[in-house]
Amino acid sequence: MRLAEWFQKKLEESKHSIVFITEGVIIEITEQIALRMKELGLKKKDLAERLDVSKAHVTRLLQGNHNLSIRKLVEVAAALGYGARCNCALRRARHPFSPPRSPQAWSPSRRSRRSPSR
């Protein structure tokens, strides 16, 4: 099998993984933020001032490797003159995602290490 065929096969297999889907959403959100900043003529420094955070924090948000909470996403949207609405989370997927390979990721014991309350 040629390298290009192997790569294409792996890409098709991974398209339905939760990691692939998550990364796609992150890219879409950060692109929308960057586009809106461009429309408004805002620099990272300007958005940082509106959010009362450092320019470095805005840079991390736009790099896509920072875990953007829903709360922070709504704050960013408001700072850019947008509202926030969720319309994709509960849509039935054409292909179910592949769960993480590690069974520990879905283990209830990972959710809380505290003893049950009495």
Number of C-alpha atoms within 10 A of each C-alpha: 6 7 8 9 10 10 12 12 11 11 12 10 11 15 15 17 16 15 15 15 13 11 13 12 13 20 15 12 16 17 15 14 19 15 13 16 17 11 10 11 9 15 13 17 16 16 18 19 13 14 18 10 12 14 17 12 16 20 14 13 19 20 13 17 11 13 10 17 9 10 9 13 16 16 17 22 17 14 17 18 11 13 11 13 8 6 7 8 7 7 7 8 10 7 9 10 15 14 13 12 8 8 8 10 12 12 10 9 10 9 9 9 8 7 6 6 4 3
